[in-house]
Amino acid sequence: MVEKLVVEEMRIHRDDNQVQDYQEFLLKLKLAEEYVEKFPPSMSETEAHKKLQQLTSFIVFKKVAGEASKPKPVAFTLPIYKDKDGRFKWNVHLKPILRNLETIEVFDYELEEKEVYLGDTLFISAEYSKLQVIEEKEIILKHFPNAEVFTAKGVFHCYHTEKALKFVEKMIDFIGE
């Protein structure tokens, strides 16, 4: 029933560091939710994005060797906007996302040796993400032998939003017309 599979920014193996990072990220995302509701109408969207980036970026994104001399990509933006009344709102339904993220550990699942998906699969890793899907290429190919592991350059976490046109081009190339 599944002809091709795309997996964005998700590893298939979990270690103790990821659990701690995940818990810290969840905490920061909850704080970000509260902050957005408290931003004053006088604050610009640019200022709001900068404040949220300061809150979340250190936990989600890895430090890159030689980072000081390396050109920085355009900063990621969180999905918020200012409504007509000057209040900041999330452009996603954050409450159900948070509710599901709180219970995600229930779905911790270790792939068995014999579990293999033979369809074409694209694993996408973001260059500046702590998840670094590319590090799992060997295990990915063991369970997904027809997989391509792709690193999205200049991306922090969400290739589909941070570089939407390039993402669409990649999907067209992968899925075909």
N, C-alpha and C positions, 0 to 999 in steps of 0.2 A: 504494500500500500504506500510505502514511502520510496519514491524514486531517487531522490537526492536529499542530502541532509546538510544544513549549515549550522555550525556551532560557533557562537561568538563569545569570546572572553569567558570560557568555562573550561576548567581543567577536569580531567576524569579521575584524578588521584588527589587525595587531600592529606596534608601533613599538619602537625601541631601548630606551626607558625601561621598557617592559613586560617585555622580555627580562631586564633587570637586576633588576627587581622580582621576577620569577618565580624567578630563580636564588636571590635572597636569601630568598624565601618558602620554597623547597624546603629550603635550608640550615636555616632556623628550624624547619621542620616535622620535620626529622631530629633536631635538638637537642631539640625537644619530646618526640619519641618516647623519646629517652634519658632525659630528665628524669623523665618519668612513671614509668619503671621504678625510679628512684632515690628517689622521694618516700618519706619514712618513714611507717610506719603511724600515727604520732601526728598526722600532718597531716590536717586536715579537707578535705572535697571543695571547700569554698568557698575555702580557702587554695590548694589545688592549681589551681583554675581561675584565681585571681588571678595566680599565678606564670606560668602558661601564657599568659595574656592579656598580661602584661608582655613576654614573649618574642616573641609573634607579632603583636600589634596594630599596632605602629608600621610594619611592612612591608606589611600587607594593607590597611590603611584609610587613606583620604585625610584630609587636614586640611580642615576646612570653614571657609570665611571666616566670621568672627564667632563662631567656635566657643566662645570663652570665655563669651559671654553666652547662647549657645544651649543649651536644655535637652538633656542627654545622654540617649540612649535606654538601655534596660537593656543592660548589657554582654553581649556574645556569650558563649556557653559552648562549650567544646570537648567532644567526645564521650568523656569519661572517667568512670570510676566507681570506687568502692572495693569490692573483693570482700569476701567473708566473712572472709578471712584478714587484711584490712587493707591489701592491696596494691592499688595503682592499676593499672587496666587501661584500654585503649582500647575504646570501644564500637563501633569499626569495625575492619575488617581493614586496618590502616595499612600493613603491609609491602607488599602488592600495590599499594596506592594509590601509595606512594612509588616503587615499581619502575616503574609506568606513568608517573608524573609525570616521572621521570628521562628517559624516552624520548619524551616528548610532542612535542618539537621536530621529530621525524621527520614529524609530521603537519601541519607548517606548509604551508598551502595557500592560494594566492591565487585568489579567485573570478574567473572569466573573465566578460567582459561579458554573454555569452549565458546564463550560468547563473542561472536564476530558479526559485524554488519558488512556485507559485501557491496553495498551501493556506494556511489560516489559521495564523498563527504568533504566538506570544506571546514577546517578549524581555523578561526580567525583569532589572532593574538594582537593586542595593542602594544606598541613599542614601549610606552611608558607605564604599563600596568605591572602590578606586583604578581598578577596571575601567571604571566609568562607561559602560555600554552605551548610554545615552541620547545620548552624544556622537557615536555612529555612526548615528543615526537615518536620515540621508540615504542612506548606503550600504546600510543594512539594507533600507530601502524599495525601493531599486533592485533588490536580489536577492530580496526577500521582500515583494512589493507589497501583500500582504494581512496585513501584520504590525502588531501593536500593540506599542509599546515602553512598558513600565510601570516606574516607579520605586517600589520597596518602601520606604516611609518608616520610619525608625527601625531599619533593617536594616544590619548590617555586611557580610555576605557570603552567608549561606545562608538565604534567605527561608523555605524549606521546613522548617528546623529552628528558626530564631529566632522566627518568628511562624507556627507550624504551622497554627493554626486559620484565620488570615487567608489563608494560602497555599491551604488546601483550599477556602475560599470562592471565591478567585480562580480556581482550577482548575475548580470546578463552574460558575462563571459563564462561563469561556472554553470549556470542553468541552461544557457543557450537560448536562442530566440524562438 
